[in-house]
Amino acid sequence: MADPATKHSPLATLTVPDRLTGGTADVSLTERPFLGKLVLRGGDGIHDAVRPVLGLDLPAPLRSAASGRLQVLWQGPDSWLIVGERETVGYTEEALRVAASGLHAAVTDVSSGTTVLRLAGPAARDVLLKGCGIDLEPPAFGTGSCTPTRVAAFAVTLVQIDDAPTYDLYIARSLARTFAEWLIDACGE
């Protein structure tokens, strides 16, 4: 993995209004840059093979799971995104490769392809609903829910972290700034 010290966040020069970073507003917006991310793909046997490495069962469709320093997001049939600090993900990558050897499986580092924006607070759901067509109200979408979707015109993976509500939005680095600007505008309304 590349050294994060030589990398620049796609939102490094974006000015987020103080009202969205101070924690006292109805919504806050922050970036979670430089996380390590692996895509795990696998068919028969993959669940049992990786359980000891991850310390959890791979989540069911439209769900996420967390254990220790890793979060695992369902991405589609036989596909999961594993997220954590870069160092942790680096160790996990090798352990997953060993655990999945001999299976129809693949482990791919996709750390530099996306960034994560965190939208939190009592009004976070209302902000997302300005551009998202899925039902974000519990119980349809609650803590631990995860889905690839669109917010405005942007393809994101949307994960609800807690009941506050707090959401993590995974987006391509190349679109992160424009998406963050859209979110800032949506927060201002």
N, CA and C atoms as an extended XYZ file, in Angstrom:
567
Properties=species:S:1:pos:R:3:atomname:S:1:resname:S:1:resid:I:1 pbc="F F F"
N         0.831       -1.177        0.000 N   MET     1
C         0.000        0.000        0.000 CA  MET     1
C         0.877        1.241        0.000 C   MET     1
N         0.387        2.255       -0.664 N   ALA     2
C         1.127        3.513       -0.720 CA  ALA     2
C         1.085        4.211        0.641 C   ALA     2
N         2.083        5.003        0.925 N   ASP     3
C         2.169        5.733        2.172 CA  ASP     3
C         1.140        6.865        2.175 C   ASP     3
N         0.189        6.864        3.150 N   PRO     4
C        -0.823        7.919        3.187 CA  PRO     4
C        -0.232        9.313        3.356 C   PRO     4
N         0.989        9.413        3.893 N   ALA     5
C         1.599       10.730        4.094 CA  ALA     5
C         1.878       11.426        2.769 C   ALA     5
N         2.000       10.665        1.680 N   THR     6
C         2.260       11.256        0.373 CA  THR     6
C         0.973       11.484       -0.415 C   THR     6
N        -0.152       11.146        0.167 N   LYS     7
C        -1.427       11.289       -0.521 CA  LYS     7
C        -2.140       12.555       -0.056 C   LYS     7
N        -3.074       12.983       -0.881 N   HIS     8
C        -3.888       14.142       -0.543 CA  HIS     8
C        -5.345       13.723       -0.580 C   HIS     8
N        -6.067       14.143        0.414 N   SER     9
C        -7.493       13.893        0.452 CA  SER     9
C        -8.150       14.621       -0.710 C   SER     9
N        -9.161       14.014       -1.347 N   PRO    10
C        -9.843       14.720       -2.429 CA  PRO    10
C       -10.586       15.957       -1.937 C   PRO    10
N       -10.778       16.051       -0.628 N   LEU    11
C       -11.493       17.203       -0.071 CA  LEU    11
C       -10.584       18.110        0.754 C   LEU    11
N        -9.273       17.960        0.585 N   ALA    12
C        -8.306       18.726        1.389 CA  ALA    12
C        -8.508       20.233        1.266 C   ALA    12
N        -8.901       20.706        0.106 N   THR    13
C        -9.047       22.155       -0.082 CA  THR    13
C       -10.499       22.626       -0.028 C   THR    13
N       -11.412       21.725        0.299 N   LEU    14
C       -12.830       22.091        0.383 CA  LEU    14
C       -13.106       22.763        1.719 C   LEU    14
N       -13.777       23.879        1.682 N   THR    15
C       -14.157       24.568        2.907 CA  THR    15
C       -15.567       24.142        3.283 C   THR    15
N       -15.668       23.429        4.390 N   VAL    16
C       -16.966       23.036        4.914 CA  VAL    16
C       -17.378       24.098        5.924 C   VAL    16
N       -18.570       24.680        5.774 N   PRO    17
C       -18.999       25.733        6.694 CA  PRO    17
C       -18.910       25.286        8.152 C   PRO    17
N       -18.543       26.214        9.020 N   ASP    18
C       -18.395       25.912       10.447 CA  ASP    18
C       -19.650       25.272       11.026 C   ASP    18
N       -20.801       25.675       10.537 N   ARG    19
C       -22.045       25.140       11.086 CA  ARG    19
C       -22.174       23.644       10.833 C   ARG    19
N       -21.399       23.094        9.880 N   LEU    20
C       -21.462       21.663        9.584 CA  LEU    20
C       -20.321       20.872       10.210 C   LEU    20
N       -19.410       21.561       10.882 N   THR    21
C       -18.296       20.851       11.501 CA  THR    21
C       -18.250       21.041       13.009 C   THR    21
N       -19.041       21.958       13.529 N   GLY    22
C       -18.982       22.287       14.951 CA  GLY    22
C       -19.651       21.300       15.881 C   GLY    22
N       -20.498       20.426       15.355 N   GLY    23
C       -21.144       19.441       16.195 CA  GLY    23
C       -22.408       19.919       16.890 C   GLY    23
N       -22.735       21.199       16.798 N   THR    24
C       -23.936       21.704       17.453 CA  THR    24
C       -25.100       21.842       16.475 C   THR    24
N       -24.835       21.660       15.207 N   ALA    25
C       -25.880       21.798       14.200 CA  ALA    25
C       -26.722       20.519       14.140 C   ALA    25
N       -27.829       20.593       13.406 N   ASP    26
C       -28.679       19.423       13.214 CA  ASP    26
C       -28.046       18.406       12.282 C   ASP    26
N       -26.950       18.809       11.627 N   VAL    27
C       -26.253       17.896       10.727 CA  VAL    27
C       -24.780       18.306       10.672 C   VAL    27
N       -23.908       17.314       10.553 N   SER    28
C       -22.482       17.599       10.381 CA  SER    28
C       -21.957       16.769        9.218 C   SER    28
N       -20.929       17.284        8.578 N   LEU    29
C       -20.320       16.630        7.426 CA  LEU    29
C       -18.814       16.595        7.624 C   LEU    29
N       -18.245       15.388        7.588 N   THR    30
C       -16.799       15.219        7.711 CA  THR    30
C       -16.344       14.158        6.719 C   THR    30
N       -15.057       14.174        6.433 N   GLU    31
C       -14.475       13.145        5.572 CA  GLU    31
C       -13.708       12.165        6.444 C   GLU    31
N       -13.753       10.910        6.072 N   ARG    32
C       -12.940        9.869        6.710 CA  ARG    32
C       -11.911        9.421        5.674 C   ARG    32
N       -10.846       10.197        5.487 N   PRO    33
C        -9.898        9.909        4.402 CA  PRO    33
C        -8.941        8.774        4.746 C   PRO    33
N        -8.364        8.216        3.704 N   PHE    34
C        -7.240        7.280        3.789 CA  PHE    34
C        -7.558        5.970        4.502 C   PHE    34
N        -8.803        5.551        4.490 N   LEU    35
C        -9.122        4.239        5.026 CA  LEU    35
C        -8.648        3.171        4.042 C   LEU    35
N        -8.288        2.026        4.561 N   GLY    36
C        -7.970        0.892        3.705 CA  GLY    36
C        -9.259        0.189        3.323 C   GLY    36
N        -9.332       -0.280        2.082 N   LYS    37
C       -10.539       -0.942        1.597 CA  LYS    37
C       -10.154       -2.126        0.717 C   LYS    37
N       -10.773       -3.261        0.986 N   LEU    38
C       -10.565       -4.467        0.187 CA  LEU    38
C       -11.902       -4.937       -0.336 C   LEU    38
N       -11.926       -5.390       -1.576 N   VAL    39
C       -13.097       -6.086       -2.085 CA  VAL    39
C       -12.804       -7.568       -1.980 C   VAL    39
N       -13.718       -8.278       -1.326 N   LEU    40
C       -13.647       -9.734       -1.224 CA  LEU    40
C       -14.757      -10.298       -2.069 C   LEU    40
N       -14.395      -11.165       -3.001 N   ARG    41
C       -15.387      -11.841       -3.833 CA  ARG    41
C       -15.167      -13.332       -3.678 C   ARG    41
N       -16.248      -14.069       -3.542 N   GLY    42
C       -16.086      -15.507       -3.409 CA  GLY    42
C       -17.418      -16.218       -3.381 C   GLY    42
N       -17.364      -17.457       -3.803 N   GLY    43
C       -18.564      -18.287       -3.836 CA  GLY    43
C       -18.567      -19.292       -2.698 C   GLY    43
N       -18.836      -20.527       -3.038 N   ASP    44
C       -18.948      -21.593       -2.050 CA  ASP    44
C       -17.718      -21.670       -1.159 C   ASP    44
N       -17.962      -21.751        0.134 N   GLY    45
C       -16.897      -21.925        1.102 CA  GLY    45
C       -16.269      -20.647        1.619 C   GLY    45
N       -16.544      -19.518        1.003 N   ILE    46
C       -15.867      -18.284        1.399 CA  ILE    46
C       -16.270      -17.844        2.803 C   ILE    46
N       -17.531      -18.026        3.165 N   HIS    47
C       -17.995      -17.606        4.497 CA  HIS    47
C       -17.198      -18.295        5.598 C   HIS    47
N       -17.105      -19.617        5.522 N   ASP    48
C       -16.380      -20.373        6.542 CA  ASP    48
C       -14.887      -20.067        6.508 C   ASP    48
N       -14.332      -19.855        5.324 N   ALA    49
C       -12.888      -19.638        5.187 CA  ALA    49
C       -12.441      -18.320        5.819 C   ALA    49
N       -13.229      -17.268        5.676 N   VAL    50
C       -12.781      -15.949        6.142 CA  VAL    50
C       -13.279      -15.591        7.538 C   VAL    50
N       -14.198      -16.355        8.084 N   ARG    51
C       -14.737      -16.053        9.417 CA  ARG    51
C       -13.633      -15.909       10.469 C   ARG    51
N       -12.646      -16.831       10.527 N   PRO    52
C       -11.591      -16.668       11.544 CA  PRO    52
C       -10.725      -15.419       11.326 C   PRO    52
N       -10.543      -15.018       10.094 N   VAL    53
C        -9.725      -13.838        9.800 CA  VAL    53
C       -10.454      -12.567       10.208 C   VAL    53
N       -11.722      -12.469        9.868 N   LEU    54
C       -12.488      -11.255       10.112 CA  LEU    54
C       -13.065      -11.187       11.526 C   LEU    54
N       -13.238      -12.340       12.142 N   GLY    55
C       -13.839      -12.360       13.470 CA  GLY    55
C       -15.334      -12.128       13.443 C   GLY    55
N       -15.948      -12.360       12.297 N   LEU    56
C       -17.394      -12.202       12.154 CA  LEU    56
C       -17.862      -12.941       10.913 C   LEU    56
N       -19.168      -13.128       10.834 N   ASP    57
C       -19.765      -13.701        9.633 CA  ASP    57
C       -19.906      -12.601        8.595 C   ASP    57
N       -19.707      -12.951        7.336 N   LEU    58
C       -19.948      -11.983        6.261 CA  LEU    58
C       -21.406      -11.559        6.309 C   LEU    58
N       -21.682      -10.258        6.199 N   PRO    59
C       -23.064       -9.788        6.332 CA  PRO    59
C       -23.957      -10.251        5.179 C   PRO    59
N       -25.228      -10.380        5.520 N   ALA    60
C       -26.258      -10.740        4.553 CA  ALA    60
C       -26.500       -9.564        3.614 C   ALA    60
N       -27.239       -9.799        2.529 N   PRO    61
C       -27.552       -8.700        1.614 CA  PRO    61
C       -28.157       -7.491        2.331 C   PRO    61
N       -27.712       -6.326        1.904 N   LEU    62
C       -28.173       -5.033        2.396 CA  LEU    62
C       -27.825       -4.782        3.860 C   LEU    62
N       -26.768       -5.444        4.344 N   ARG    63
C       -26.354       -5.302        5.733 CA  ARG    63
C       -24.854       -5.030        5.814 C   ARG    63
N       -24.439       -4.518        6.964 N   SER    64
C       -23.024       -4.361        7.284 CA  SER    64
C       -22.785       -5.015        8.637 C   SER    64
N       -21.518       -5.260        8.939 N   ALA    65
C       -21.149       -5.847       10.226 CA  ALA    65
C       -19.795       -5.282       10.625 C   ALA    65
N       -19.540       -5.217       11.918 N   ALA    66
C       -18.264       -4.704       12.399 CA  ALA    66
C       -17.724       -5.619       13.484 C   ALA    66
N       -16.406       -5.713       13.507 N   SER    67
C       -15.731       -6.499       14.532 CA  SER    67
C       -14.363       -5.887       14.758 C   SER    67
N       -14.116       -5.464       15.978 N   GLY    68
C       -12.816       -4.867       16.258 CA  GLY    68
C       -12.590       -3.632       15.413 C   GLY    68
N       -11.535       -3.671       14.621 N   ARG    69
C       -11.151       -2.499       13.826 CA  ARG    69
C       -11.592       -2.594       12.370 C   ARG    69
N       -12.426       -3.590       12.039 N   LEU    70
C       -12.872       -3.767       10.659 CA  LEU    70
C       -14.384       -3.635       10.549 C   LEU    70
N       -14.818       -3.102        9.419 N   GLN    71
C       -16.226       -3.070        9.063 CA  GLN    71
C       -16.352       -3.785        7.727 C   GLN    71
N       -17.386       -4.600        7.578 N   VAL    72
C       -17.608       -5.339        6.341 CA  VAL    72
C       -18.972       -4.937        5.795 C   VAL    72
N       -18.988       -4.523        4.529 N   LEU    73
C       -20.209       -4.062        3.865 CA  LEU    73
C       -20.580       -5.016        2.751 C   LEU    73
N       -21.840       -5.409        2.713 N   TRP    74
C       -22.326       -6.192        1.589 CA  TRP    74
C       -22.351       -5.289        0.365 C   TRP    74
N       -21.813       -5.774       -0.760 N   GLN    75
C       -21.762       -4.979       -1.991 CA  GLN    75
C       -22.623       -5.551       -3.104 C   GLN    75
N       -22.926       -6.818       -3.038 N   GLY    76
C       -23.692       -7.489       -4.075 CA  GLY    76
C       -23.524       -8.979       -3.883 C   GLY    76
N       -24.139       -9.765       -4.747 N   PRO    77
C       -24.010      -11.212       -4.612 CA  PRO    77
C       -22.537      -11.629       -4.587 C   PRO    77
N       -22.147      -12.326       -3.532 N   ASP    78
C       -20.785      -12.854       -3.376 CA  ASP    78
C       -19.717      -11.767       -3.393 C   ASP    78
N       -20.050      -10.565       -2.889 N   SER    79
C       -19.091       -9.460       -2.891 CA  SER    79
C       -19.267       -8.614       -1.628 C   SER    79
N       -18.118       -8.323       -0.958 N   TRP    80
C       -18.127       -7.534        0.266 CA  TRP    80
C       -16.980       -6.538        0.226 C   TRP    80
N       -17.179       -5.393        0.880 N   LEU    81
C       -16.129       -4.394        1.036 CA  LEU    81
C       -15.681       -4.424        2.486 C   LEU    81
N       -14.393       -4.593        2.698 N   ILE    82
C       -13.818       -4.647        4.040 CA  ILE    82
C       -13.076       -3.332        4.261 C   ILE    82
N       -13.396       -2.640        5.349 N   VAL    83
C       -12.900       -1.288        5.585 CA  VAL    83
C       -12.270       -1.192        6.970 C   VAL    83
N       -11.150       -0.475        7.035 N   GLY    84
C       -10.503       -0.224        8.324 CA  GLY    84
C        -9.297        0.666        8.129 C   GLY    84
N        -8.555        0.867        9.188 N   GLU    85
C        -7.316        1.632        9.075 CA  GLU    85
C        -6.393        0.912        8.101 C   GLU    85
N        -5.603        1.658        7.352 N   ARG    86
C        -4.769        1.076        6.299 CA  ARG    86
C        -3.882       -0.064        6.800 C   ARG    86
N        -3.258        0.123        7.952 N   GLU    87
C        -2.363       -0.916        8.459 CA  GLU    87
C        -3.134       -2.201        8.766 C   GLU    87
N        -4.276       -2.064        9.405 N   THR    88
C        -5.107       -3.223        9.725 CA  THR    88
C        -5.547       -3.929        8.452 C   THR    88
N        -5.977       -3.173        7.467 N   VAL    89
C        -6.435       -3.761        6.205 CA  VAL    89
C        -5.275       -4.431        5.475 C   VAL    89
N        -4.084       -3.873        5.580 N   GLY    90
C        -2.919       -4.490        4.954 CA  GLY    90
C        -2.655       -5.886        5.498 C   GLY    90
N        -2.716       -6.029        6.822 N   TYR    91
C        -2.538       -7.351        7.427 CA  TYR    91
C        -3.687       -8.275        7.063 C   TYR    91
N        -4.877       -7.730        7.045 N   THR    92
C        -6.062       -8.527        6.739 CA  THR    92
C        -6.020       -9.042        5.308 C   THR    92
N        -5.522       -8.227        4.388 N   GLU    93
C        -5.459       -8.637        2.979 CA  GLU    93
C        -4.673       -9.936        2.822 C   GLU    93
N        -3.507       -9.999        3.400 N   GLU    94
C        -2.691      -11.205        3.271 CA  GLU    94
C        -3.353      -12.403        3.945 C   GLU    94
N        -3.932      -12.185        5.122 N   ALA    95
C        -4.600      -13.277        5.826 CA  ALA    95
C        -5.806      -13.795        5.036 C   ALA    95
N        -6.541      -12.897        4.388 N   LEU    96
C        -7.676      -13.323        3.558 CA  LEU    96
C        -7.214      -14.117        2.354 C   LEU    96
N        -6.122      -13.699        1.742 N   ARG    97
C        -5.588      -14.443        0.588 CA  ARG    97
C        -5.229      -15.871        0.984 C   ARG    97
N        -4.594      -16.010        2.123 N   VAL    98
C        -4.222      -17.345        2.605 CA  VAL    98
C        -5.477      -18.163        2.911 C   VAL    98
N        -6.439      -17.547        3.621 N   ALA    99
C        -7.659      -18.257        3.996 CA  ALA    99
C        -8.481      -18.684        2.786 C   ALA    99
N        -8.456      -17.880        1.735 N   ALA   100
C        -9.280      -18.160        0.546 CA  ALA   100
C        -8.539      -18.967       -0.516 C   ALA   100
N        -7.287      -19.300       -0.262 N   SER   101
C        -6.543      -20.047       -1.284 CA  SER   101
C        -7.236      -21.387       -1.531 C   SER   101
N        -7.298      -21.760       -2.778 N   GLY   102
C        -7.967      -22.991       -3.169 CA  GLY   102
C        -9.451      -22.822       -3.415 C   GLY   102
N        -9.997      -21.661       -3.084 N   LEU   103
C       -11.411      -21.383       -3.343 CA  LEU   103
C       -11.540      -20.497       -4.569 C   LEU   103
N       -12.730      -20.473       -5.119 N   HIS   104
C       -13.031      -19.537       -6.197 CA  HIS   104
C       -13.273      -18.188       -5.529 C   HIS   104
N       -12.182      -17.405       -5.344 N   ALA   105
C       -12.272      -16.165       -4.575 CA  ALA   105
C       -11.209      -15.185       -5.045 C   ALA   105
N       -11.423      -13.908       -4.709 N   ALA   106
C       -10.451      -12.869       -5.031 CA  ALA   106
C       -10.478      -11.813       -3.933 C   ALA   106
N        -9.309      -11.265       -3.637 N   VAL   107
C        -9.165      -10.168       -2.685 CA  VAL   107
C        -8.436       -9.056       -3.423 C   VAL   107
N        -9.041       -7.877       -3.499 N   THR   108
C        -8.479       -6.771       -4.259 CA  THR   108
C        -8.435       -5.510       -3.410 C   THR   108
N        -7.276       -4.880       -3.350 N   ASP   109
C        -7.133       -3.617       -2.624 CA  ASP   109
C        -7.696       -2.494       -3.497 C   ASP   109
N        -8.701       -1.809       -2.975 N   VAL   110
C        -9.328       -0.688       -3.695 CA  VAL   110
C        -9.267        0.598       -2.857 C   VAL   110
N        -8.280        0.669       -1.982 N   SER   111
C        -8.193        1.768       -1.016 CA  SER   111
C        -8.189        3.148       -1.649 C   SER   111
N        -7.486        3.316       -2.736 N   SER   112
C        -7.342        4.659       -3.296 CA  SER   112
C        -8.469        5.051       -4.238 C   SER   112
N        -9.405        4.171       -4.487 N   GLY   113
C       -10.466        4.465       -5.448 CA  GLY   113
C       -11.634        5.257       -4.895 C   GLY   113
N       -11.833        5.185       -3.581 N   THR   114
C       -12.979        5.858       -2.985 CA  THR   114
C       -12.554        6.614       -1.733 C   THR   114
N       -13.429        7.503       -1.310 N   THR   115
C       -13.288        8.140       -0.008 CA  THR   115
C       -14.633        8.023        0.688 C   THR   115
N       -14.645        8.363        1.958 N   VAL   116
C       -15.857        8.206        2.757 CA  VAL   116
C       -16.234        9.563        3.361 C   VAL   116
N       -17.470        9.943        3.136 N   LEU   117
C       -18.026       11.142        3.767 CA  LEU   117
C       -18.977       10.684        4.865 C   LEU   117
N       -18.902       11.324        6.015 N   ARG   118
C       -19.798       10.984        7.124 CA  ARG   118
C       -20.772       12.134        7.327 C   ARG   118
N       -22.049       11.800        7.252 N   LEU   119
C       -23.135       12.749        7.462 CA  LEU   119
C       -23.853       12.313        8.733 C   LEU   119
N       -23.921       13.194        9.721 N   ALA   120
C       -24.474       12.800       11.015 CA  ALA   120
C       -25.377       13.874       11.575 C   ALA   120
N       -26.289       13.441       12.426 N   GLY   121
C       -27.139       14.374       13.146 CA  GLY   121
C       -28.610       14.151       12.865 C   GLY   121
N       -29.462       14.783       13.660 N   PRO   122
C       -30.905       14.582       13.533 CA  PRO   122
C       -31.467       14.889       12.147 C   PRO   122
N       -30.836       15.799       11.400 N   ALA   123
C       -31.338       16.166       10.070 CA  ALA   123
C       -30.632       15.419        8.940 C   ALA   123
N       -29.723       14.516        9.250 N   ALA   124
C       -28.953       13.825        8.203 CA  ALA   124
C       -29.858       13.063        7.234 C   ALA   124
N       -30.848       12.376        7.752 N   ARG   125
C       -31.765       11.618        6.886 CA  ARG   125
C       -32.497       12.557        5.940 C   ARG   125
N       -32.933       13.714        6.444 N   ASP   126
C       -33.651       14.687        5.606 CA  ASP   126
C       -32.759       15.203        4.481 C   ASP   126
N       -31.479       15.416        4.778 N   VAL   127
C       -30.540       15.873        3.749 CA  VAL   127
C       -30.432       14.816        2.648 C   VAL   127
N       -30.251       13.563        3.038 N   LEU   128
C       -30.121       12.497        2.035 CA  LEU   128
C       -31.387       12.329        1.209 C   LEU   128
N       -32.536       12.487        1.848 N   LEU   129
C       -33.799       12.301        1.127 CA  LEU   129
C       -34.021       13.347        0.042 C   LEU   129
N       -33.263       14.436        0.050 N   LYS   130
C       -33.362       15.435       -1.011 CA  LYS   130
C       -32.844       14.892       -2.332 C   LYS   130
N       -32.047       13.817       -2.276 N   GLY   131
C       -31.507       13.282       -3.514 CA  GLY   131
C       -31.535       11.770       -3.611 C   GLY   131
N       -32.131       11.096       -2.625 N   CYS   132
C       -32.110        9.639       -2.593 CA  CYS   132
C       -33.532        9.099       -2.652 C   CYS   132
N       -33.769        8.150       -3.544 N   GLY   133
C       -35.115        7.636       -3.748 CA  GLY   133
C       -35.471        6.422       -2.917 C   GLY   133
N       -34.584        5.949       -2.052 N   ILE   134
C       -34.931        4.767       -1.261 CA  ILE   134
C       -35.520        5.187        0.089 C   ILE   134
N       -36.248        4.290        0.697 N   ASP   135
C       -36.863        4.538        1.999 CA  ASP   135
C       -35.790        4.438        3.076 C   ASP   135
N       -35.443        5.552        3.691 N   LEU   136
C       -34.413        5.581        4.723 CA  LEU   136
C       -34.990        5.540        6.127 C   LEU   136
N       -36.293        5.411        6.239 N   GLU   137
C       -36.932        5.366        7.561 CA  GLU   137
C       -36.845        3.960        8.135 C   GLU   137
N       -36.557        3.855        9.458 N   PRO   138
C       -36.610        2.542       10.091 CA  PRO   138
C       -38.048        2.030       10.035 C   PRO   138
N       -38.301        0.772        9.929 N   PRO   139
C       -37.321       -0.304        9.932 CA  PRO   139
C       -36.780       -0.653        8.541 C   PRO   139
N       -37.244        0.057        7.500 N   ALA   140
C       -36.771       -0.262        6.149 CA  ALA   140
C       -35.260       -0.084        6.027 C   ALA   140
N       -34.719        0.960        6.664 N   PHE   141
C       -33.286        1.232        6.610 CA  PHE   141
C       -32.897        1.754        7.981 C   PHE   141
N       -32.121        0.977        8.719 N   GLY   142
C       -31.730        1.369       10.066 CA  GLY   142
C       -30.267        1.068       10.311 C   GLY   142
N       -29.862        1.127       11.549 N   THR   143
C       -28.480        0.861       11.920 CA  THR   143
C       -28.042       -0.494       11.370 C   THR   143
N       -26.909       -0.495       10.683 N   GLY   144
C       -26.377       -1.715       10.076 CA  GLY   144
C       -26.820       -1.929        8.644 C   GLY   144
N       -27.756       -1.112        8.159 N   SER   145
C       -28.192       -1.241        6.767 CA  SER   145
C       -27.113       -0.694        5.840 C   SER   145
N       -27.032       -1.283        4.661 N   CYS   146
C       -25.998       -0.925        3.691 CA  CYS   146
C       -26.543       -1.200        2.299 C   CYS   146
N       -26.379       -0.249        1.382 N   THR   147
C       -26.828       -0.487        0.020 CA  THR   147
C       -26.100        0.404       -0.974 C   THR   147
N       -25.801       -0.135       -2.134 N   PRO   148
C       -25.372        0.745       -3.227 CA  PRO   148
C       -26.616        1.479       -3.731 C   PRO   148
N       -26.503        2.777       -3.949 N   THR   149
C       -27.655        3.560       -4.397 CA  THR   149
C       -27.154        4.820       -5.089 C   THR   149
N       -28.069        5.701       -5.389 N   ARG   150
C       -27.728        7.019       -5.929 CA  ARG   150
C       -28.245        8.075       -4.980 C   ARG   150
N       -27.417        9.067       -4.756 N   VAL   151
C       -27.828       10.267       -4.036 CA  VAL   151
C       -27.567       11.396       -5.015 C   VAL   151
N       -28.644       12.094       -5.383 N   ALA   152
C       -28.604       13.028       -6.509 CA  ALA   152
C       -28.175       12.202       -7.720 C   ALA   152
N       -27.155       12.603       -8.430 N   ALA   153
C       -26.718       11.839       -9.602 CA  ALA   153
C       -25.500       10.973       -9.280 C   ALA   153
N       -25.148       10.857       -8.003 N   PHE   154
C       -23.900       10.213       -7.604 CA  PHE   154
C       -24.124        8.783       -7.133 C   PHE   154
N       -23.330        7.860       -7.659 N   ALA   155
C       -23.354        6.474       -7.199 CA  ALA   155
C       -22.562        6.389       -5.897 C   ALA   155
N       -23.231        5.934       -4.850 N   VAL   156
C       -22.594        5.816       -3.538 CA  VAL   156
C       -22.965        4.472       -2.920 C   VAL   156
N       -22.170        4.066       -1.958 N   THR   157
C       -22.582        3.003       -1.055 CA  THR   157
C       -22.951        3.698        0.233 C   THR   157
N       -24.172        3.495        0.666 N   LEU   158
C       -24.743        4.171        1.824 CA  LEU   158
C       -24.831        3.186        2.985 C   LEU   158
N       -24.262        3.572        4.131 N   VAL   159
C       -24.257        2.715        5.318 CA  VAL   159
C       -24.774        3.535        6.493 C   VAL   159
N       -25.769        3.008        7.204 N   GLN   160
C       -26.220        3.677        8.421 CA  GLN   160
C       -25.437        3.107        9.592 C   GLN   160
N       -24.698        3.971       10.291 N   ILE   161
C       -23.800        3.576       11.358 CA  ILE   161
C       -24.524        3.458       12.700 C   ILE   161
N       -25.449        4.394       12.982 N   ASP   162
C       -26.156        4.373       14.262 CA  ASP   162
C       -27.515        5.038       14.099 C   ASP   162
N       -28.237        5.124       15.205 N   ASP   163
C       -29.597        5.673       15.171 CA  ASP   163
C       -29.654        7.191       15.262 C   ASP   163
N       -28.520        7.875       15.349 N   ALA   164
C       -28.502        9.336       15.542 CA  ALA   164
C       -29.311       10.118       14.502 C   ALA   164
N       -29.344        9.876       13.236 N   PRO   165
C       -28.601        8.865       12.496 CA  PRO   165
C       -27.256        9.397       11.989 C   PRO   165
N       -26.325        8.459       11.833 N   THR   166
C       -25.032        8.732       11.215 CA  THR   166
C       -24.910        7.835        9.998 C   THR   166
N       -24.503        8.432        8.886 N   TYR   167
C       -24.340        7.685        7.634 CA  TYR   167
C       -22.923        7.845        7.120 C   TYR   167
N       -22.369        6.756        6.595 N   ASP   168
C       -21.131        6.821        5.826 CA  ASP   168
C       -21.512        6.664        4.367 C   ASP   168
N       -20.962        7.534        3.523 N   LEU   169
C       -21.237        7.509        2.092 CA  LEU   169
C       -19.918        7.290        1.362 C   LEU   169
N       -19.778        6.139        0.724 N   TYR   170
C       -18.579        5.788       -0.031 CA  TYR   170
C       -18.770        6.270       -1.457 C   TYR   170
N       -17.813        7.059       -1.934 N   ILE   171
C       -17.931        7.646       -3.267 CA  ILE   171
C       -16.579        7.655       -3.954 C   ILE   171
N       -16.597        7.560       -5.273 N   ALA   172
C       -15.355        7.616       -6.051 CA  ALA   172
C       -14.623        8.913       -5.736 C   ALA   172
N       -13.313        8.814       -5.566 N   ARG   173
C       -12.502        9.998       -5.248 CA  ARG   173
C       -12.706       11.114       -6.268 C   ARG   173
N       -12.830       10.746       -7.536 N   SER   174
C       -12.941       11.756       -8.587 CA  SER   174
C       -14.240       12.553       -8.489 C   SER   174
N       -15.236       12.028       -7.803 N   LEU   175
C       -16.524       12.719       -7.664 CA  LEU   175
C       -16.745       13.282       -6.265 C   LEU   175
N       -15.821       13.022       -5.359 N   ALA   176
C       -16.019       13.350       -3.946 CA  ALA   176
C       -16.241       14.837       -3.710 C   ALA   176
N       -15.454       15.678       -4.357 N   ARG   177
C       -15.594       17.118       -4.112 CA  ARG   177
C       -16.953       17.626       -4.586 C   ARG   177
N       -17.360       17.244       -5.783 N   THR   178
C       -18.650       17.690       -6.314 CA  THR   178
C       -19.792       17.172       -5.446 C   THR   178
N       -19.681       15.917       -5.001 N   PHE   179
C       -20.704       15.346       -4.127 CA  PHE   179
C       -20.741       16.083       -2.788 C   PHE   179
N       -19.585       16.368       -2.216 N   ALA   180
C       -19.543       17.095       -0.946 CA  ALA   180
C       -20.167       18.485       -1.107 C   ALA   180
N       -19.927       19.139       -2.220 N   GLU   181
C       -20.526       20.450       -2.474 CA  GLU   181
C       -22.048       20.328       -2.554 C   GLU   181
N       -22.532       19.250       -3.194 N   TRP   182
C       -23.976       19.010       -3.249 CA  TRP   182
C       -24.533       18.827       -1.838 C   TRP   182
N       -23.839       18.026       -1.022 N   LEU   183
C       -24.298       17.798        0.362 CA  LEU   183
C       -24.321       19.101        1.160 C   LEU   183
N       -23.288       19.927        0.996 N   ILE   184
C       -23.240       21.216        1.704 CA  ILE   184
C       -24.437       22.074        1.313 C   ILE   184
N       -24.715       22.132        0.011 N   ASP   185
C       -25.879       22.891       -0.451 CA  ASP   185
C       -27.161       22.316        0.123 C   ASP   185
N       -27.291       20.983        0.114 N   ALA   186
C       -28.503       20.340        0.647 CA  ALA   186
C       -28.649       20.592        2.136 C   ALA   186
N       -27.561       20.670        2.857 N   CYS   187
C       -27.600       20.965        4.301 CA  CYS   187
C       -28.057       22.390        4.566 C   CYS   187
N       -27.793       23.280        3.634 N   GLY   188
C       -28.122       24.684        3.826 CA  GLY   188
C       -29.571       25.019        3.624 C   GLY   188
N       -30.304       24.121        3.010 N   GLU   189
C       -31.718       24.408        2.715 CA  GLU   189
C       -32.591       24.229        3.937 C   GLU   189
